[in-house]
Amino acid sequence: MALRTISLSELDNFKMDENGDLHWKDGKVYVHKRISLRGYELALATIGATGALLAGVHPFLHSFGWV
């Protein structure tokens, strides 16, 4: 299937319903792509997320004098 660009006149075919779902020419647009991480990538992401959480929580707790 060949890809082509969308012209400005075709942008009116995009619509949003009351649930926030995207539609194109009265058909619902489904976007589904699952992200899978390898073991070490998952470990690094977990360490990074934990560090970010602690970096945000520490000043909050410090403002109450708990840390």
C-alpha positions, 0 to 999 in steps of 0.5 A: 500500500502506497502512502500519500499525504493528506491535503488541507481539504481532506482534514475536514474528514477527521472528527471527534465524538463525545468520548474523544475517539477519533473518526475518519470519514465516519469510521473509527480510527484504531491506533494500537501499538504495544511497547515491549521492553527487554529485561534491562530496559525495564530495569532501567525504566523502573530505576528512572521512574523511582528516582523521578518519583523520589525527586518530586516527593522529597521537596514536598515532604521537606516542606512539611518538615518530615524529612 
